[in-house]
Amino acid sequence: MKETFDIFLIVMAVIALFVFIALHFFEAGYGYLFDRRYGPPLPNKVGWVVMEAPVFIMMCILWATSERMWDAVPLALFLIFQSHYLQRSFIFPLLMRGKSKMPLGIVLMGMLFNTLNALMQGGWIFYIAPDDYYANWFSKPYFYIGTAVFVFGMCVNLHSDYIIRHLRKPGDTRHYIPRGGMFRYVSSANYFGELTEWIGFAIASWSWSGVVFAWWTFANLAPRAASLRRRYEREFGDEFKRLNRKRIIPFIY
């Protein structure tokens, strides 16, 4: 089983590389970059729930059917992981404003990846990790470092989403440059927060499955952050360029 799981991780990492390359040529058409070529539009709130909920549900199933269900370390990692997807699947959509749409094709691709990712993370945590893997886990620094990085990233992500949600007043359809928080340093601060979360989770879980997920997050969000930056530059010109922001990683990229 371990050998099969390792092949699964390798395949997922390679697919992420192709996704990273492809997204430099084809923008992921949702949100500010909405594109009808990716399928008929769904209401944004519905699209987000349908797209993100599978990973939350699948992780719950893997947890509930595992003999490690109440083991302290797997349970802690499970709760860390699920804290993000509880917010992203069920709270974030309720907070959305406006009547934006999401293409069905993007929703279906998101559902597929999220299901596979649940198998990656939950498979390792609850089934593949050796029996002695979690021995003395709470005495090891990487659990606390990773958890702190995850919490920092989640705070950045939530604050950045708050800033984006409040750019417009009710009835306003214009676009604005996000300002404040980590937007001082990057044009996609919400993506920086999410990337930081999953780097933290990879450290806390100390697993290749966590690393592959962090790589997938970068492969998916970095090209999109680059596309968003180009869109800001076209729409706002020198007003945006003078801010001298990076795309997704402060001071670096």
N, C-alpha and C positions, 0 to 999 in steps of 0.2 A: 504493500500500500504506500509506503514512504517513497518508493521509486516512482510510482505513478504520480504521486503528488508533486514530486520534484519536476517531472516532465511538464505537468500542468503549469507550474510556476514559470518555467522556462518559456513555454508557449505564450503565456500571458505577457511576459516581459518583452518578447519579440513582437507581439502584436502591438504593444504600447509604442515600440519604436516606429512601426509603420504608421500608427495613428499620429504620432508626433510629426512625422514627415508630411503626411497627407494634409494635416490641418494648417500647414504653411501655404497650401494651395487652395484648400476648400474651407471657408469659414464655417464654423458650427453655427447654423442659422437660427438662433433663439435669442430672446432678450433684445438688447440694443442692436444686435446683428440679425434680427428675424428675417427668414427667407422662406417663401412658400415652396421653393423647390424641394424642401425636405418633407413635404406631405401636407395634408389638410390641417388647418390650425385647430388647436384645442384651447380652451380657456387656460390661462397660465396656472391658476390654482389647481385645476384638475390635472394638468400635465405634470406638475411637480409632485403631487401626491402619488399618482400612478407610476411615475418614474423612480421615485426614491423609496417608496414604501416596501418594495420587494426585498431590499437588503435588510431592513429592520425586521420584517416578518421571518425571512429565512434564517437570520441569526438567532431569533427566538426559538425557532424549531430545532436548530442544531444544538442550542444550549439545553432545551427541555428534554431532548432525547439522548443527551450525553451522560455517561457515568460520572463526569466531572462537574456536573451541574452545580453543586454546592462547594466545590473546592475553591479556596480563597483566591488564588491567583487567577485562574481562568475566569472566575466571576468578576474580579476587579477589571480585567481587560475587557470583558464583555460589557460591563457598565460604562467604561470609558468610551468604547466604540459606539455603543447605542445612544449615548448622550448626544452625539452629533446627529445621528439619524432620526432620533425622536424629534429634535428641533427641525431638521431639514425636511422631514417627511410630513409632519403634521402641524407644526407651529409656524414655520416660515411661510407656507402657502396661505395661512389664515391672515398673516400680517401684510400680504401683498396689497398694493393699491393699484387703481386703474384697471383697464380691460385689455391688457396685453395678451398675446397669443403665443403658443408654442407648437411647432410642427409635430405631427404624429410620428414622423420618422425619428426625430430626436428623442421623443419619449420612448419609443421601442428600443432604440440603441441603448439608452440609459438603463432601461429595465434589464436588458441582457447583461450589460456590464455589472450592474449592481447585484444581480443574482450570482454571477460568477465570483464577484468579490466577496460576497458572503461565504461562498464555498472556500475561497482562499483563506480568509481570516478565521472563520468559525471552524473550518476543517483542521487548520493547524492548532488552534487553541484547544479545541475540545477532543480531537481524535488523533492527530498525527504526532504531536509533540510527545517525546518519550516520557515514561512515567516519572522519571527522576528529573525532568527538565525544570520543573518549578520549585525544586528544593531550595530553601533559603532565599527565595526570590525577593522577599521584602527586606532583605539585608543587602541587596545589591543596588549600587547607585543608579544604574541605568533605568530602573523602574521609576524612580523619583524624578530623575532628569527628564525622561521621556514624558511623564505625566505633566510636569511643569511646562514643558514646551507645548504639549497638546492644549493645556488650559490657556496659555498665552495666545496660541493660534486661534482658539475658539472665541476668545474675547475680541481679538482683532476682527475676526470674521463677522461676529454679531454686531459689533460697533459699525463696521463698514457697511453692512446691510442696512443698518438704521439710517446712516447718512444718505445712502442711495434712495431709500424709501421716502425720505423727507426732502428730496430735491424739488419736488413739485407741490404746489398747492392743489386742492381739489379742482378738477376741471381743466387744469393746465396740461398741455400736451408737448410743450417745448422740452428740449434737451438742455442739461446743465452740466458743468464740470463739477464732479464731486470734490469737496474740500474738507480738510480737517482730518484728525486721526492719522492713520498710516497713509492716507491719500496725499499727505505732504511729500511722500517719498516715492510712491508708485501709483500708476494710473489705475491699477486693479488691486486695491488693498484687500478687498474681500477674497480674492484668489490667493493673495499672499497668506492671509489668515488660514485658509483651508489647506494650502500646501504645508504650512507650519504645523497644523494639527496632525497631519498624517506622517510627517517626519517624526513628530513626537511619539506617535503611536508605534511607529517602527522601532524606535529606541526602547520604549516601554515594554513592547512585546519581544524585543530582541530576536526577531524572526525574519527569514527571507520573504515570507508572505507579506509582512508589513513593509519591507523594502520595496517589493514589487508594487504594492498599492501606492506608496509614496512616488515611485517612478511613474505610474499611471497618472497620478494626479498632476505631476509636472508635465507629462506628455500631452495631457488634455488641456490644461489651463494656460501653460506658457504661450502656445501659439495663439490661443484666444485672447490673452492679454495683449499680445503684439498686434492682433487685428483691431482690438478696441482702441489701442493707442493711435494707430493709423487713422481710425474713424474720428477720434477726437481731434487729431491734427487737421484733418480735412474740414471738419465742421467748425472748429473754433480758431484755427490758424495760429497766429502769433500769441494770442491770449493763452492758449494751452502750451505752446512750445516754450514760452518764457518760464513756465513752472519747472522745466527741466527734470521731470519725473522719469524714473525707470519704469519698466513694464510691470514686473511682478516681484522681483527681489530687490529690496532697497540697496542703492549704491552699486549694484552689480549688473542686473539685467532688467 
